[in-house]
């Protein structure tokens, strides 16, 4: 904590000075400060554990390194320097330049409050810069949930003229259901399909050990979302942040919920368009006031047989196999009670079956690859062209690179499904069914 923040803080200060000198045309001091900030950013990378934060810092290191090289070249040739970089540093944000340059990754709001700037810079790490490449069609079933999300996300951006007067898009959607049913996967589809700024946050992003800072983080998150409107704020496991209030609750937790309620109440204005998308496995754990803030509460149930069949195809992907459409339909029928996550785990196990066969094989046969090279495929002793060998003996003969596992077949799935078990209990399903009858709707 101390090592990481010390280097970040020092980098912020150096960047502030570098940008100020850069804007003023003082090239040599600007170059010196850029170099000092880069040294601190690089040291911060050694301490940073969050992959998203590391990516943000790395991107800004490249940006400021490029700017430093431009100034260095300008000093050597006497040319005029180009416009300094926009003031976004992702994981550690400098102050806003005097010319009002754009802020990326949670930039400074120009208030001159370094603490506020630092918190907003950290929240900038929650902005999903790269789309997950999950399309609506990749999500099996859940047509009701997809329609509601399209109404809330796609239509207001592409057809704003639809939402005038009293007709307003949804401002809050809660996705609830058993674990592994695709709630987070739906959020990835939203992030891919939406032409909006996508914030992906968890309770750990908004909870601080410092008194009063957590509610400031919540406030700054929504403020930043409004600035970057249209935007989507996805909060996974929202029950951890907004659980039911009770006598044993700490004052800090109560303040976070209060701030969250206040921000959600006024999340949309005429100038800003923000959708809050929450996901939870335990909807009854949500505070009732928070639950009311979500306009739509959509149940994401276990997939039906056709959806499971589609999932088997998706997870198997382009791996060589001999399954027919009828085989995939059969797999869907034979896996009642399986969640999307359960299907994924089963397919991962199946993908290893050809490798296991290759390891255990006592005979191989030669097949020609499309490029004309020889491939050694494990086979039964009675197969035509079979010769006695093992994976080890082939490796000893220098043929390891030519060994290929066999195609996946239906028998591999049958073998794995004998030991695969669903992870969602009947009690879990009853709980979610009851919640749907009281407060939700089917997805």
N, C-alpha and C positions, 0 to 999 in steps of 0.2 A: 504494500500500500504506500509506504513512505517513499521508497525508491522510485516507483512508477510515477507518483504524483509530483515528486520533486522535479524529475526530469521534464514532465509535461508542463509544469508551471514555469520552469525556466525557459522552455521552448516558446511558450506563449509570450513571455516578456520579450524575448529576443525578436520574435516575429512582429510584435507590435512596433518595436523600434525600427526593424527593417522596413516594414511597410511605410512608416512615417517618413523615413529618410528617402525611400524610393519615390514616394509621391512628391517630396520636396526637391527631387533631382540631385540629392547628395549621394552619388553612386558608390563611392568607396565605403563610407560608413554603412550603407545599405548592404553591400556585399559582405562586409565583415559580420553584420548581425545575422544575415541569412546563413552564413557558414556556422555561426554559433548555434542557431536554432536547429540546423540539421544535425549537428553533433548530439544535441539533447534528444531530438526525435529518435535518432538511431539507438541511443541508450535506452529510451523508453520502450522501444520494441523488444528489448531483451527481457523486460519485466512483464510486458503485456501478455495475458493469457487468453483473452477473448479474441477469437479469430476475426470477427467482424471489425473489432477495434484495430487489430494489427493491419488489416487490409486498408482501413481508412488512413492510418498513420503512414503506411507505405505509399499510398497514392499521393499524399501531401509531401512526402519526402521527395518524390519524383518531381512534383510541381515546383517546389522551391529550389530544388537542385537545377532544374531547367532555367528558372529565373536567375539564379546566381551565375550560371554559365553565360546567359545573355548579357548581364551587367559586366562580367569579366571580359567578354569579347568587345563590348562597347568601350570599356576603359582602354583596351589595347589598341583599338582602331579609331577611337574618337567619334564613333557614330552615336546617334541618339537612341536611347533605350526605348523599347516598346512599352506598352501599358503594363503595369505590374499585375501579378496574378490576383484573381478574385480572392476575397478573404475568407476562404473556407479551409479548415485544417482537419475536419472530421473529428478525430479523437481529442484534439487540443486546439481551440479556436482563438485566433487573435482578434484584437479590436477592429472595428469597422474603419476602413480608410476614410479620409475626409471627402473623397469624391463619391461616397455612397456606393462603392462597388458591391456587386452581388455577393450574398453569403451562401455558401454551400455547406451541407452537412451540419446544419444547426448553427448558423452564423450568429455573430453579434447582433443585437437589436439596436445598437447605437446608443444605449442608455449610459454607457460609461461605467456600468456596474460590473466589475470583473467576476464576482461570484456568480451573478446571473449569466454572464457570458460563458463561464466555464460549465455551468450546469446544462445550458442549452447546447454547448458543443458536445458534451457527453451524450445527450439525447440524439444528437445528429447521427450517432452510430447506429441508432435503431432504424434509420431510413434504409429501406431495401433498394440498393442501387441497381443490382442485377435481377432481372426477372427470372423466376424459377423454371420457366418453360413448362408449365402445367396448364393444358388447355381445358375448356369446359368438357370436351368430349372424353378427356382422360379420366374424368370423375364418373364412376359407374353409378347409375341410378341417381337418387336425390334430386329429382327434377324440381320438386317444390322449393327446395333450398336454393338451387341454382337460379330459378326464376326470381325469387325474392332478392337475391344478390344482384342479379342483372338490373332489376328495378331500382335498386339502391345505388349501384355503382356505375353501370354502363349508360343507362338512359339519361340521367341528369347531365352527364358530360357531353354525350353526342347530340342529345335533343333537349337542351335547356328550355326551349319554348314550351315543352309539355308541362313544365312545373311552374305555373304562374297562379296568382291568386291564392286560394286556399289549398291547391294541390301541391303538396311538398313531398320530396323523396324521404325515405326512411333515414333516420339519423342514428339509430342503434339497432343492431341485430345480434341476438345471442344464439350461438350454436351449442346445443347440449346433447349429450348421449353417452353411451358406454365408451370406454377407452378403445382406440384403434378403429373407429368407424369412419374416419376421414374428415374430421373437423378442421384440423390443421392443413390437410390436403386441399380442402375447399378454399382455405385462405390463400394457399399458394396459387390456386387457379385465379382467384380475385386479383392477386398481385400481378399475375401474368397478363390478364385480360384488361385490367383497368388502366385507363390513361390518367392515373392519379399518383400522387406521392404516397408511398406505402410505408407506414411505420409498423414494425414488428417488435413489440415490447413484451416483457414478462414482469412479474412482481419484483424480481431482483433488480430490474432497471430503474424501478421507481421507489425502492426502499433504501433509506440511508440510515446509518447509525447515528448521524448527527441530528440533534434536536431541531425540528422545524424544517429540515431540508427536504424530507420526503414530499410534503405537500407542495413545496416550491417546485419540485421535479414534476409533479402532476400538473401544476399550473403551467409550467413552461412547455410541457409536452403538448397540451392543447393549444397554447398560444402559438407554438411553432407549427402545429398542424393547420391552424387557421391561416397563418402567413403563407404556407405552401399549398393552400387550397387550389383545386379539389384534392382532398387527401383522405386516406383510410388509416385508422388507428386500430391495429389488431392486437388484442391482449389475450394471450394464451393462458390457460389456467387462471381465469379472472377471479375464481373463488378464493385464491390465496391472497388476493389484494382486497377483495370486497366481501369478506365473509360476514355472516350475521352478527349484528352487534349484541353484546351481552354484558353481564355484570363483571365478568373476569377479563374484559377486554382492556388493553393498555390505552393510555391517552393518545399515544403516537398513532396506533392503528385507527382509532376513532377519527383523528384529525385527517388522516389520509382518505378515509371513506367520505368524510364531509366535503373535502376539496374535490374529490372525484364526482360526487353528486352535484356540486355547484357547477363544475365544468361541463358535465354532461347535460345539465338543464339548459345551458345556453350554448350548446356546441355549434349550432348553425345560426348564422346571421345572413342578411341579404348579400353581404360581401364575401362570405366564406361558406364553403361546402365541405363538411367533415362527416364521415361515417365512422362510428365506433363499432367494431366487430369483436365480440367476445366469444370465448370458447371455454367450456367447462365440462368435467365428467360428473360433478356433484352439484346439480342445479339447486337442490334444497339448501346447500351451504351458502348460497348467495344472500346478501342482505336484501330484504324485501323492497327497500327504497331503490336500491341499485337495479333490481329485477324490473321495477316499474319503468326505469329510464330506457330500457330496451323496447322499442316499438314492436318488434317481432321476436318471438322466442321459438326457434325452430328445432324440432327433435331430429337428430341424425341417428337413425336406427341401425341395427345390424343389416348388412346387405342381403337382398333376396338371392335366390339361385342364379337368375340371369346376370345379376351384378357380380356375383362371385365368379361366374364363368369368364366374364370380361376381365376381372382382376387377374385371374390365372394367366390369361393371354398377355396382359400388360406387363406383369412381373416376369414372365418368361422371356418377353421381348424377342430379340433376334437370335437367341441361343438355338443352335441346331436341334430340332426335335422331329418326331414322327407323329405327333398328335393330330387328329382330325377335328373339325368343328364339333362332331358328335362326342368326341372324347372330352372336350372342354365343357360341353353341356353336362356330361356325366359328372365331371369334377364339381360343377356347381351344385348338382343335386346331392352329391355325397358329402357335402360339408355344411350341414345345417348348424346354425349357431356360431359359425366362424365370422370374426370381424375382418375388416380389410387388413389389419395388422397380422391376424392369424394366417390369412392366406399368404401374405408376404413372407412370413417365417417358414411356412410349409414349402413355398417355392424355393427359398434359399436352401433348404435341406435337400430338395430334389436336384437342384443345380450341382450339388456335390456328389450325387449318385454316380454319374459317369466317371468322375475322378476316382471314387472308391473302387469301381469295377476295374479301372485301369491298374490301380495299385495291386488288386488281388488277382489279376489275370495270370494264367499259366500258358496261354497261347495267344498269338497275334497273327494277323494276316496283312498283306500289303495291298493298299489301294492307291490309285494315282489321283493326285490333287488336280484341280483345274489348271494350275500352272505347270503341270508335268512332273512335279516332284513326288517322291514316294512318301506315303503316310502309313504308319504302323498302327493298326486298329485292333484293340483287344477283341477276342472272339471265342467261341466254343471250340473244344478240340476236334469236333466233327465237321467244322465248317470247311468249305473248299479253300485250299491254299493255306490252311492253318499250319503254323509251325510253333514248336515249343520255345517259349521265352518268357521272361518276366521284365518288369520295368527296370529292375536293377541290371539285368544282363544286357538289355538294349542300351542302357546308359554306358555300361562298360565298353560296349562296342562302338561308342561314339554316335549312336543313333537317337539319342534322347530328343533332339530338336524335331524329329519326324514323328514322334508319338502323338497321336490325337485321341482324345476320349470319344466314346461312341455317342450317337445322338440320344437325347432324352426320349424315353418312350412312356407309354401309359403305365407300364409295369413299375416304373420308378415312382410315379405318383401313388400308385396303390400301396407300395411298400412304405412310403413315408406317411400316408394317411392312416396306416394301422397304428402308428404311435403318436400322431398329432392330436391335440386336444384344444377345444375352444377355451378362451381365457375369460369370457364374460359369463357370469353366473345368472341363473334364473332370477335370483333376488335383485340383482342389478337392473334387470329388465323391468321387473315390477315397479321399482322405484321410479324409473324414467317414464314408464307408462302412466303412473299416477300423476307425475308432474305435468305431463302433457295434457291430461284430462283437466287439470286445475288451471294451468297457466300457459301452455304452449300450443303448438300446432305441428302436424306431421310434415316432415321434410320430403 
